[in-house]
């Protein structure tokens, strides 16, 4: 018991020291990194650190500054940025990484690889591709509500319907970007992160918007709300699936494994333009017909998404994992040879019920 009592304080001290949380540096002397902006020029990297200078005496009176650095490597650019201020830079609270216009077009993989392996940063930083240049990013930081906008992005990470993807989800370890990255668009009233950029071999090849982006997030395992508008008996109606889910099942057909994906969900609310149509939608016959109609509409959306990704030999949703679980030796052989994409190996459908 005595050994435990002696060791415990030492362990706490050791953890605090090596995680950078030691009280040796006063809060007023720390430059807390709130976000990192990384971009490229023809020859160099440019990094901007959004610094929050804490105040021990006046809570809520933090000062925000932007420290720039440039170098042939990301490490050099960051080091120069850190040296621009008088405070000790602290990364423990940073959750946001923005890839600027040039870095998001070519070279995002190197940015992900650096921040995914650099011990000072966090592998769970949320990554956003942007069209912003360093000058435009600096203009954004000068807006009065900039701090609130960053807080809003951080709060999104805490919600079940988060819009972001983390470095550890994207970093392939091969200095190239593969998969889906949220696109951050700066607007007059804030930011929009609803769109997704599909990367292949470090190059953005497709921008997913609206329903396609939400379906993609659902396939990635993120809880979403799917909202649609369609025509019914000459009228526009809207409906939403609050808690859609995807089921996966491998079936052997004609000697080949096929992954069947089924989107399931219930529609509890439908909106119509008129009270008369609203009343008609509540009838049992209408609900049955609408269930088929909604299922067909979402099945078509899923099929289109499949054509843009899997059927192009791309796997941003990890479908290959299911084949590996079914038979890893078969998957390794047929994925490396390309045979997995030479037949309809993934089938999608929707089974929606209006209740």
N, C-alpha and C positions, 0 to 999 in steps of 0.2 A: 504493500500500500504506500509506503514512504517513497519508493522509487517512482511510483506513478505520480505522486504529488509533485515531486521534483521535476519530472520529465514534462509534465503538462505545460507549465509556464514556458519552459524552454521551447517546446514545440510551437506554441502560439507565437513566440517571438520569432522563431525561424520562418514560419509561414508569412508573418507580416513583413519581415525583411525582404524575402525573396519574391513576394508577389507585388512589391512596389507599394504596399499599403502602410508602410512604416510612418509613424508620426514624426520622424526625424525632420520632415519638410513641412512647414506650416502651410495651412490651406491657402493663406494669402500669397504664398510664394510658389504655389503650383499653377501651371498652365494646363488646365484640364481639356483634353482634345474632345470636342463635341462631334466633329465629322472630319473626314479626309477627302480631298478632291485630288484626283490623279489624272494627268493628261500627258500628251507627247508633243514634241516638235519634230522637225526632221531628224535632228541628231540627239536631242536630250529629252529627259522627263521633267515635268513640272508638277510640283506637289504643293497644295495649299492645306494648311492645318487651321481649322476653326477652333480657336482657343477661348475657353471660358476662364477668366481670372476670378477665382473665388474670393469672397470677403468673409472673414471670421466675425466681423462686428455687425454687418448689416446684411441679413438674409434677403435674397431677392435683388440685391444690388450688384450682381455679377456684371463684369465687363467682358464684351466679346471683341475679339480681334482676329485678323487673318494673317498668318505668317506663311510667306512663300519661299520655296526653295527650288533650285534647278540643278541638274547634273546629268552626267552620261548614264548613270544608273539610278534606279529608284532609291537605293540606299543613300547615295550622295545627295539626291534632291531632298530627301527627308531630313538628313543630317543638317543641311543648310537651313531648311525651314525651322528646325528646332532651335538653331542658334540665333534666329532673328529676334527672339524675345529675351527678357531678363529672368523669366520664371523657369522652373524645372518642369519639363513637359511630362504629362501623366496620361497614359492611354487607357487606363482601366475602365473608363466609362464610355468610350467611343463605340457606337453601334452602327455608324453609317459610313459607307464608302461610295463615292460618286466617281464614275469613270467619265472623263470629259469627251469632247467631240472626237478628237483624233484617237485617243486610247480605245474608245468604244467601237471605232470603225476597224482598227487593226492594232492588235497588241493587248487586248483585254486579258488574254491568257497569262501574259507575263505579270500583269498587275495582280491578278488573282493568285498566281503562284507565289509572288513575293509576300503579299499580305497574309496568305494562308500558311506560310512557313516562318515568317518573322515572329520571334517570340514576344516582341514588345506589343504587337497588335493582337486583335481578337479574331479567332477563326469563325466566330459567329456574327461578324459584322455583316449587315445587310448591304447587298450590292445593287447599285442602280446604274444603268447605262443612260447617258444624257447626250444632248446635242450642244451643251454649253461649252463655250471656250473659257479659258481662265479669266478673261476680262468680263464675260457675262456672269460667271460665278461670283466674281468680286462684287459686281453690281447687285446681285441677289443678296449677298451678305450685308449690304448696306441698307436694305429695306428694314423698316421699323419692326415688322412682324416676322423677321427671319428666324429669330430664336423660337418663336411659337410654332413656325412651320416645321422646324427640326423636331421639336417636341411632339408634334402631331405625327411625324413619320415614326418616331420611337414608340409612341403609343400604339400605332398600327401593328408593330411587332409583337406587342403583348396580347393582342386580340386573336381570337381563333381564326378570323378571316384575314390574317395578315397578307399584305400584298407583296412582301419581299421574299428574296431567296438569299441564303447565307453563303459566305465564302466556301465553307466546308462542303456545301452541296454542289458547288460549281467547279471547284479546283480539281483538275484532272491530274495534276502533278507533271504534266507534259508541256507546260507553258503554252497552252492553247485553250480557248474557251469553247465549251460544248454545252448545249442545252438552252434553257430558257432563262432570260434575265429581265426583270422589270425595267421598263423604260420610264424615266422621270421626265415629265414635261412641265416646264414652268409656265404658269398662267397668272393672269392679273390677280385672281383671288386666292392663289395658293399653288399647290402642286397636284399633279395628276399622275398616279402610278398604276393605273388600271391596265395599261398595255404591256405586252411581253415581246421581247426580241428573241428570236430563235437564232442561236449561233451554231455554226458548223465549221470546224477547222479554223477557229479564231476569226470567223467572218460572219457578220450579221446577214442572214439570208431571208428572213421573214418577220413581219410585224403582225402580231395577233392583237385584234381589237375586240372590244365589247364581249358578245357571247362566246366567241372563239377563245378569247383570253380566259374567261371564267371557266369554260370547259377544260382548258389546259390546266388551270390551277386545281380543278377537281381531280383530274387524272394524276396530278402530282401529289395528291393526298391532302390538299388544303380545303377545309370546309368553306363552301361558297353558297351564295344565293343566285339561282339562275332565273333571269327575268326575260320574258319573250312577249312579242306582239304578233298576232296572226289575224287572219280574216275568217269569219264564221258567219255564214248566211248573209253575206254582203256587208257585215259590220266588223270594225276593228275591235278586238278584245285583247286584254293583257292578262298575263298569268305569271306566277312565280312558284318555283320549287325552293322551299326554305331549307330543307336538309337532304339534298340529293346525295346518293352514295353509289359507288362503283363496286360491282362484284367481279371476281376473276376466276376463270375455270379453264384448265387445259383439258381438251378432249382429243382423242386419237381418231382421226378420220382418214380413211384410205392410206393408212400407214404413216400419216404425218400428223404431228401435234399442231393443234389450232387453239390459240388463246381467245376465249370468248369473254368479251367485256359487256356487262349489262349495267346501264345507268337506271337506277330505281329511285322513285320519289313520289310524293303525293302533292297534288295541287289542292289547296284549301281555299284559295281566294282568286276569283276571276273578276276583272273589272270590265264593264261595258259602257258604251257612250250613253245609252238610254236606260230608263228604269224598266221599260217593257222588255228589252233584251236581257237585262240583268235578271229579271224574274224567269225568263225562259231558260237561262243557263243553269238554274237550280233544279230543273226537272231531271228525273233519273235517265230518261232517254238521251237528253243532251249531255249529261255527264259521261255516259258510256261512249257516245260519239266523240266527245272532246278528248277523252282518254286516248283513243286511237289517233286522233289528229295530232295531239301534243307529242305522243310517242314517235310518230312519223317525223315531225318537225325536228325534234332533238336528235333522232337517229341520223337524219340527214346532216345535221351540224357535226355530229361525231364522225361520220364517214368522211366529210370534207377535211376535218382536222387530221384524220388518219392518212388521207391522201397527201397532205402537205408534209407529213413527218415520217411515219413508219414506212409507208410505201415508197419513200424516197431513200430508204436505207438509213434513216435517222431514228434514234431512240431516246428522245428527251424525257420520256415518261417511265423509263426503266422496264419496258415490257420484257426485255431479254431476261430479266431476273426471274420471271415466272417460268420461262423455258429452262433456265439453269436449275431451278428447284425441281422441276419435273425430271430432267435428266441432264446433268451438267456436262457429261462427256459428249452427248449428242449436241447440246447447245454450243459448246466450244468449237466443235468440228464444223457445224453448219453456219455459225455466225462468221467464223473466219473465212470460210469459202464463199460466203454470200448467198448460200442456198436458202437460208431462212427467209430471205426477201423475194424469192423467186416463185412463191406461191402465196395464196391468201392465208397467211399464218396468223393474222389477227382479225377478228370479226367483232363489230360493235353494234349495239342496239340499245334502244331505250324502252323501258316499261314504266310508263307514267299512269298514275291513277288519279282521277278527279274525285274527290270525296266531299 
